[in-house]
């Protein structure tokens, strides 16, 4: 099991969240700010099986709007998840 931490532009939040839910991913959205210019971001937490990581990244890639000059569409970290429980 892995945890994807995706930092995306605030303007892409709705489209990416919708695409992830439609692709049957559970996702938690956290509003965040970062970077040199303090632009609005969103941080998404996505717990998934190892074999679905590429699918999740592709969903994010396809749902994000084209990049602006000198700005990424998303930054995705993949972390090993030791334990996961839904309560």
Secondary structure by P-SEA (a helix, b strand, c coil): cbbbbbbbcccaaaaaaaaaaaabbbbbbbbbcccccccbbbbbbbbbcccaaaaaaaaaaaaccccccccccbbbbbbbbcccccc
